[in-house]
Amino acid sequence: MNLKNYVISENKSVVRDDPVVLALLRKELNKAQYKLYAAQRAYVASNFLRLVDKAAHLARALGDEELAAALQANANDEIGMGADGKIHYELNHRQWKTTYLRAIDIDADIDGFPLLPGTRAHVDAFLEIEAGGTVFSMAGAVLSLENIIPLEYRAAVSSRDHLFPEIFCVDAGDSPAARANKQSARRYLDDHIVHDANSHFPMLLHALVKYEDDPAAVAEIRQGIDLVNSYRKRFYQGLAVALRFDEAEMDYFTYGECCEVEGAL
């Protein structure tokens, strides 16, 4: 089994004709709709760091230092650990996400944040794989995420900058402080588009391809990939209902228009 081909093909099946992703790309959402999307999307894998940490621990127990290193590099990036081995607050991805959401008046830390059914199902599925998954099923899920996130976020950036240019788009006349604020607000989405595609995905893929001739390992890796794609579809289906989309009226983009992200494939 060719893992790279499989994960890319499966991720295409999620984003290729999805009405929410395409509406984001085409700038068809209004501000209220975008905020609903952004708030729900922020929660779909709220245990991502714990999942990656646990997978790295299991990879070490397995004796696969390459796989453990790929996963640990991902975890370190999430918490903002620099090349000096120290954690830097300004590099912490949770802080980036909070800054992004607060820029559009969403409080990401509110207790009892209301989740749509598809979002809740996605969250619960990831909690379950964290609790009972194998190192390979967890690694497969992370691999899928690192490939699909750049595709999703490229579409989100299209609508983000269209709807909120005064918050996210740097202008030649901006003061240094305004420029810094906009760059800070942009960083959560922008960094994931580039870094996941060009670093985390290829690094983890390289660590997993040696198992392509191991049927048991491949089955578990595929289980993780399939879990991501199944629950991503449920997430977007729930959003489509909440956003009152009528698929019959959508003028679909082609796959190429939606998903060509430099370095992602």
Secondary structure, 3 states (H helix, E strand, C coil): CCHHHHHHHHHHHHHCCCHHHHHHHCCCCCHHHHHHHHHHHCCCCCCHHHHHHHHHHHHHHHCCHHHHHHHHHHHHHHHCECCCCCECHHHCHHHHHHHHHHHCCCCCCCCCCCCCHHHHHHHHHHHHHHHHCCHHHHHHHHHHHHHHHHHHHHHHHHHHHHHCHHHHCCCCCCCHHHHHHHHHHHHHHHHHHHHHHHHHHHHHHHHHHHHCCCHHHHHHHHHHHHHHHHHHHHHHHHHHHHCCCCHHHCCCCCHHHHHCCCCCC
